[in-house]
Every structure is written in structure tokens, then in C-alpha cells.
Amino acid sequence: MKPEAAIASAKTLQPDTLRLLLTQDIPAYWTGRDGAVQWTPPSNVQPTREVLEVETSPL
């Protein structure tokens, strides 16, 4: 089983955690960067705040 997305309620993610998720092609969202995260069936996960840069630093 492979998760479709990872959602963290935190200001930051540990770099190792983010790297692991990205190498597994699992999108990561966290409230400190993305604001609230919304899920709508069947499998659409999206942040409510637009991310300005794709490669945002987790720190």
C-alpha cells in the first residue's frame, strides 16, 4: 500500500522525512507552509493556500 499524500500538522518537516517522501513520489503538505489541507473524494488532496515555489525549504 502506497499513501497518496502525507499531511503534517507542523510548522516544518524534518529534511530526512521530506526527502524520503519525495523519493517515493508522495506529495507532502504541512500546515506551516500550506495552511489548511483539504481532501475531496475520491483522492484529491490540495492545500488551501497556494504554494509560491515548488522547491520550498522545509526549514
LOTIDO-822935 format. One record per residue (C-alpha): residue in one letter; x, y, z. Coordinates in steps of 0.5 Angstrom, whole numbers, padded with zeros to 4 digits, always signed. Example, Ala and Ser with C-alpha at 12.3 -4.5 7.8 and 13.67 -1.06 7.14 Angstrom:
! LOTIDO-822935
A+0025-0009+0016S+0027-0002+0014
END
This chain:
! LOTIDO-822935
M+0000+0000+0000K+0003+0007-0002P+0000+0013+0001E-0003+0018-0004A+0000+0024+0000A+0003+0026+0007I+0000+0031+0011A+0003+0034+0017S+0000+0039+0023A+0007+0043+0024K+0011+0049+0022T+0017+0045+0019L+0018+0038+0017Q+0025+0034+0018P+0029+0035+0012D+0030+0027+0012T+0023+0026+0012L+0021+0030+0007R+0027+0027+0002L+0024+0020+0004L+0017+0022+0002L+0020+0026-0005T+0024+0020-0007Q+0018+0015-0006D+0014+0020-0010I+0009+0022-0004P+0007+0029-0004A+0008+0033+0003Y+0004+0038+0005W+0004+0041+0012T+0000+0047+0015G+0006+0051+0017R+0007+0052+0009D+0001+0050+0006G-0004+0053+0011A-0010+0048+0012V-0010+0042+0007Q-0017+0040+0004W-0019+0033+0002T-0024+0031-0003P-0026+0024-0005P-0024+0020-0009S-0017+0022-0008N-0016+0030-0009V-0011+0033-0003Q-0010+0040-0004P-0007+0046+0000T-0012+0052+0001R-0006+0057+0001E-0002+0057-0006V+0005+0055-0005L+0009+0060-0009E+0015+0056-0010V+0015+0048-0012E+0022+0047-0008T+0021+0051-0002S+0025+0050+0004P+0022+0046+0010L+0026+0050+0015
END
